[in-house]
Amino acid sequence: MKLIVIGCGRVGSTIAKRFAAEGWDVTAVDEKEAALNRLGEDWTGGFVVGHGMDTAVLRKAGIEDADSVVVSTDGDNTNLVIGQVAQKRFGIDCTVVRILDPARAEFYTSRGLRTVCPTSTAIDALSDAVRTCVIPQREEATV
Amino acid sequence: MYVLIAGGGKAGANVMRTLLRHGHEATIIEQDRDRYERLEAEFEHQAMNGDATELFVLEKAGIKRPPDLVLALTGDDEDNLVISQLAKEKYGVPKVIARVNDPRNQPHFDLLGISPTVCATSSILGLVEHEVPEHDLIHLLELRKENLEIVEVQIDKSSPSAGKTVEKLRLPEGSRLISVMRDGKAEIAVGSTELQPGDQVLAILQPGKEDELRQILLKK
């Protein structure tokens, strides 16, 4: 299986390494050459320097025969556009896009884009964490 | 008319000024604090500080009314694309005009159905091409809604079409010659019009047929 990861920061590089370790053919794309360092010295997958908005860069990364695309640059709007290009121009159904803004994530999800919103996840996780630590304390007080 | 402008640079501020002078109602959104303060000094409450790709900012600016027109004029193409999509598809704004900063991003606007678009760089390039005497095929006008475009072709001595009449040319399907400009005079192209070296020919065609047309008219 072939995976393209666009935006090779903390999130992108870890996903790239994880899937490569599972035997996937992975190519990472980042504007900065220094992002290659995040993949580690023993990185054997592909790496393309360039902007994900540039379709020539996407083609060079092999998007035309990719099975999945993960878009995780640090810009929500950049991710939204690249995600839609991957989905609509290159027909990659399994395109997953990171969006930090829950409002935009919700709208684009309703339009058929597969989004992951770490902000919403953090809100849920933090809320759950608060609930699970407050309740026992209260029980303790009443006992 | 109520117009919402995203991006308060030179383009946005000038359009804002003109709209207000013509008696329209308008709001301009600018993200950069310094730039916003200059806009606020001039446009007062009609200027807003914020990121126009944030839904709550757009809503505060009145996008739910909705405006008759939204102009996405920021210096960032991704932002303009997202603003346009939100305006059209989430809030039902009837008309959206987007600025394309980098002509290489034009296909993304087309793919996502954002039209009309304005690209200063492409306009300048078009004019430059027009000034170059030895151009072969240049794009004059794109009719996006109709999915047609008008191009200009310069016939030269070695062109296979030189000396042939229009009816003898095997023009690609989905294309037609409009007119022939010779010695400063334009004539409508008909079947019996004979092409000559030096002619400037206008043609209308479906996008993507340029190479076929070039082949028939120009290729040695």
HADDOCK unambig.tbl for C-alpha pairs under 7 A between the chains (distance, minus, plus):
assign (segid A and resid 77 and name CA) (segid B and resid 78 and name CA) 5.41 0.50 0.50
assign (segid A and resid 77 and name CA) (segid B and resid 79 and name CA) 5.83 0.50 0.50
assign (segid A and resid 77 and name CA) (segid B and resid 82 and name CA) 6.36 0.50 0.50
assign (segid A and resid 78 and name CA) (segid B and resid 78 and name CA) 5.39 0.50 0.50
assign (segid A and resid 81 and name CA) (segid B and resid 78 and name CA) 6.32 0.50 0.50
assign (segid A and resid 85 and name CA) (segid B and resid 108 and name CA) 6.97 0.50 0.50
assign (segid A and resid 103 and name CA) (segid B and resid 55 and name CA) 6.72 0.50 0.50
